[in-house]
């Protein structure tokens, strides 16, 4: 599994664990309500974007105990 696939898996897991909508996730973490939909359709965000979102998801998980 490459970095993009790991990132997609982490995003989908976070959406499920936090009971978020894809557009809500996109707004919160990427300031783009279509982020997850584009990711699912093959978008490959830059490494810096992926890293920033992963860090924000980890912080969010800690705040919500997920």
TAHUJO-V855660 format. One record per residue. N is the residue number from 1. PSI is psi in radians with two decimals (NA if undefined). NEAR is the number of other C-alpha atoms within 12 Angstrom. D_CENTER is the distance of its C-alpha to the mean C-alpha in Angstrom with 1 decimal. Layout:
n=(N:N)
psi=(PSI:PSI)
near=(NEAR:NEAR)
d_center=(D_CENTER:D_CENTER)
//
This chain:
n=(1:2:3:4:5:6:7:8:9:10:11:12:13:14:15:16:17:18:19:20:21:22:23:24:25:26:27:28:29:30:31:32:33:34:35:36:37:38:39:40:41:42:43:44:45:46:47:48:49:50:51:52:53:54:55:56:57:58:59:60:61:62:63:64:65:66)
psi=(2.24:3.11:-0.69:-0.78:-0.70:-0.71:-0.82:-0.72:-0.74:-0.72:-0.86:-0.68:-0.77:-0.75:-0.78:-0.86:-0.54:0.03:0.76:2.77:2.69:-0.71:-0.61:-0.73:-0.84:-0.75:-0.79:-0.76:-0.43:0.00:0.59:1.86:-0.28:0.08:-0.90:-0.71:-0.72:-0.67:-0.79:-0.45:0.24:-0.01:2.43:1.63:2.66:2.74:-0.74:-0.64:-0.79:-0.78:-0.75:-0.75:-0.70:-0.72:-0.75:-0.66:-0.71:-0.75:-0.71:-0.70:-0.70:-0.64:-0.56:0.02:0.39:NA)
near=(8:9:16:22:18:16:29:28:20:26:36:25:22:32:25:16:19:23:17:22:22:27:21:21:31:26:18:21:30:27:15:17:18:21:29:34:22:18:28:19:12:13:17:22:23:14:13:12:18:26:21:17:29:27:18:22:31:21:16:21:21:13:11:13:12:17)
d_center=(16.9:15.8:13.0:11.2:11.6:10.6:7.2:7.0:8.6:6.6:3.5:6.9:8.6:6.9:7.5:10.9:11.8:11.4:12.8:10.6:11.0:8.7:10.5:10.3:6.6:7.2:10.2:9.3:6.8:8.0:11.3:11.2:11.4:11.5:8.4:7.1:10.8:11.5:9.0:10.9:14.0:13.9:12.4:12.0:10.7:13.0:12.8:13.1:10.0:7.9:10.0:9.8:6.0:6.9:10.0:8.9:7.0:10.3:12.4:11.2:11.9:15.2:16.1:15.6:17.0:14.4)
//
